[in-house]
Amino acid sequence: MLITAHSGCDSTPDNSMDFVRHALQLQVDALEVDVWRKCGKLILSHDEPVDVNHPLLEEVFALVKEHPSMMVNCDLKEKGLEEPVYQLAESCGMEKRIFFSGEVRLSIHELMPEMDGRVLINAENLIHDVYEHGEVFCNEDCEELIRLCKKYGFGVINVNYRFATDYFVEVAKRENVGISFWTVTDKEDIPHVIAWNPYNVTSRSPGLVYAMKQYRKQEELCSNT
């Protein structure tokens, strides 16, 4: 199970270099940044920026490059960013250490085979109004989401964990589709999500997720001895 530090984790400012520097000191596998393009520059911002006075994605890559085990989840906030983000990562020697979520084209594997296996496809990209159907995914939506993942060649689906059900996890496991859950921060919810054995957990409290993951691993070791 991968652990991703959500932008702004542990009360650091969202999409800031302070957040990036903090995340690089944590026992996590990846950090998440939100990416827009403004005036030809790839910048960090959750909402659409009005100017370019934001940290640059290039600055993030430069810092992360010095930490070989760290990945960067580029959460693309507008369409058409896959190629420019990849090209920037390539120029920084980071092309093997990025993955995409957010506004990702369903045809990305045909357009960019080099990103095969490194896309967390958002559930709403497959069924645009899926989060409006109810408080949790109905069984039909569970089946359709996983079917569409398989159809378009995605190995991991990125979902709001509050909408997931045991049936959703069961269908994904049966079809060999990994699940990435966001944003798992509430202390009482973390053990249940970890028990689903997801591909990835994104959290604003990544240290807590790591501690609970280690605790569960120790419990499993003890139960097998």
C-alpha positions in Angstrom: 0.0 0.0 0.0 1.4 3.4 -1.0 1.0 6.4 1.1 0.7 9.9 -0.5 1.0 13.1 1.4 -2.0 15.3 0.3 -1.0 18.9 -0.6 -1.1 20.9 2.6 -0.7 17.9 4.9 0.0 18.4 8.6 -1.3 22.0 8.4 1.3 23.2 5.9 0.0 25.6 3.2 -1.6 23.9 0.2 0.6 23.7 -2.9 3.5 25.5 -1.2 7.2 24.7 -1.2 6.9 24.5 2.6 4.5 21.6 2.1 6.9 19.9 -0.4 9.9 20.3 2.0 7.8 18.9 4.9 6.5 15.9 2.9 10.1 15.0 1.8 10.9 14.4 5.5 7.9 12.0 6.0 7.8 8.2 5.6 5.6 8.4 2.6 5.9 7.1 -1.0 4.6 10.2 -2.8 3.5 13.8 -2.5 0.5 15.3 -4.3 0.5 18.7 -6.0 -2.3 20.4 -8.0 -1.1 21.6 -11.4 -2.4 24.4 -13.8 -0.8 26.1 -16.8 -0.7 29.9 -16.7 1.2 32.1 -19.2 3.0 29.0 -20.4 4.2 28.0 -16.9 3.2 24.9 -15.0 2.3 26.2 -11.5 0.9 24.8 -8.3 -2.7 25.9 -7.3 -5.9 24.1 -6.3 -8.2 26.7 -7.8 -7.7 28.3 -11.2 -5.0 30.9 -10.8 -5.4 34.5 -11.7 -1.6 35.1 -12.0 1.7 33.2 -12.0 2.6 34.1 -8.5 2.6 30.5 -7.4 5.3 27.9 -6.9 6.5 26.3 -10.1 6.2 22.6 -10.8 9.8 22.7 -12.0 10.8 23.8 -8.5 9.0 20.8 -7.0 10.8 18.4 -9.3 14.2 20.0 -8.5 13.6 19.4 -4.8 12.1 15.9 -5.1 14.8 14.7 -7.5 17.2 14.7 -4.5 15.0 12.1 -2.7 15.2 9.1 -5.0 12.4 7.1 -3.3 9.8 9.9 -3.6 7.2 10.0 -6.3 5.0 13.0 -7.3 1.3 12.7 -8.0 0.5 15.5 -10.4 -3.2 16.2 -10.0 -4.0 17.8 -13.3 -6.6 20.5 -12.7 -7.3 21.3 -16.4 -7.4 19.4 -19.6 -4.4 19.0 -21.9 -1.6 19.0 -19.3 -0.4 15.4 -19.7 2.2 16.1 -22.4 3.7 19.3 -21.0 3.9 17.9 -17.5 5.6 14.8 -18.8 8.0 16.9 -20.9 8.9 19.0 -17.9 9.5 15.9 -15.8 11.7 14.5 -18.5 13.8 17.6 -18.7 14.2 17.4 -14.9 15.1 13.7 -14.9 11.8 12.9 -13.1 9.8 11.2 -15.8 9.9 7.8 -14.1 8.8 9.2 -10.8 5.5 10.9 -11.6 2.0 9.7 -11.9 -1.2 11.5 -12.9 -4.6 12.0 -11.5 -7.3 14.6 -12.1 -8.1 15.7 -15.7 -6.6 12.8 -17.6 -7.8 11.8 -21.0 -9.3 8.3 -21.3 -7.1 7.7 -24.4 -3.8 8.5 -22.5 -2.4 5.0 -22.9 -2.6 5.3 -26.7 -1.2 8.9 -26.7 1.4 8.3 -24.0 2.3 4.7 -23.6 5.2 5.8 -21.4 2.7 6.6 -18.6 1.2 3.1 -18.7 0.6 1.9 -15.1 1.1 5.4 -13.7 -2.4 6.9 -13.9 -4.9 7.0 -11.0 -8.0 7.5 -13.1 -10.6 9.5 -11.2 -14.0 7.9 -10.8 -15.7 11.1 -12.2 -13.7 10.8 -15.4 -15.4 7.5 -16.0 -18.9 8.4 -14.8 -19.1 12.2 -14.6 -21.9 12.4 -12.0 -21.1 9.3 -10.0 -20.8 11.2 -6.8 -24.3 12.6 -7.2 -26.0 9.2 -7.3 -26.1 8.7 -3.6 -24.1 8.7 -0.4 -22.2 5.6 -1.5 -21.6 3.9 -4.8 -24.6 1.6 -5.7 -23.7 -1.9 -6.9 -24.4 -0.9 -10.5 -22.0 2.0 -10.3 -19.4 -0.2 -8.7 -19.6 -2.7 -11.6 -19.7 0.0 -14.2 -16.7 2.0 -12.8 -14.5 -1.2 -12.8 -15.8 -2.2 -16.2 -14.8 1.2 -17.6 -11.4 0.9 -16.0 -10.8 -2.3 -17.8 -12.2 -1.0 -21.0 -9.8 1.9 -21.1 -6.8 0.0 -19.7 -6.5 1.7 -16.3 -5.0 -0.4 -13.5 -6.0 1.9 -10.6 -9.1 3.9 -9.9 -9.0 7.1 -7.7 -12.1 7.5 -5.5 -13.4 9.5 -2.5 -13.2 6.8 0.2 -16.4 7.9 1.8 -18.3 6.5 -1.3 -16.6 3.1 -1.3 -18.3 -0.1 -0.1 -17.2 -3.6 0.5 -18.8 -4.6 -2.7 -16.8 -2.0 -4.7 -13.6 -3.3 -3.2 -14.7 -6.9 -3.9 -15.4 -6.1 -7.6 -12.2 -4.2 -8.0 -10.2 -7.0 -6.5 -11.9 -9.6 -8.7 -11.0 -7.7 -11.8 -7.5 -6.9 -10.6 -8.0 -3.1 -10.5 -6.3 -1.3 -7.7 -8.0 1.4 -5.7 -6.5 4.8 -4.6 -8.5 6.4 -1.8 -8.6 10.2 -1.1 -8.5 12.0 1.2 -8.3 9.7 4.2 -7.6 11.9 7.2 -10.1 11.1 10.0 -8.4 9.0 12.6 -11.4 6.7 13.0 -11.7 6.0 9.3 -8.1 5.1 8.6 -8.0 1.5 10.0 -11.1 0.5 7.9 -9.6 1.9 4.7 -6.3 0.1 5.4 -8.2 -3.1 5.9 -9.4 -2.8 2.3 -5.7 -3.2 1.3 -5.8 -0.4 -1.3 -3.1 0.4 -3.9 -2.8 3.9 -2.4 -4.1 6.1 0.4 -3.8 9.9 0.1 -4.0 11.7 3.4 -3.6 15.1 5.1 -2.3 13.1 8.1 0.1 10.7 6.3 2.2 10.0 9.5 -0.9 8.6 11.1 -1.7 6.4 8.1 1.9 5.1 8.2 1.7 4.4 11.9 -1.6 2.5 11.6 -0.3 0.6 8.5 2.7 -0.5 10.6 0.5 -1.5 13.5 -1.7 -3.6 11.2 1.3 -5.3 9.7 2.6 -6.1 13.2 -0.8 -7.5 14.1 -0.8 -9.7 11.0 2.7 -11.0 11.8 1.7 -11.9 15.4 -1.5 -13.7 14.2 0.6 -15.8 11.9 3.0 -17.0 14.5 
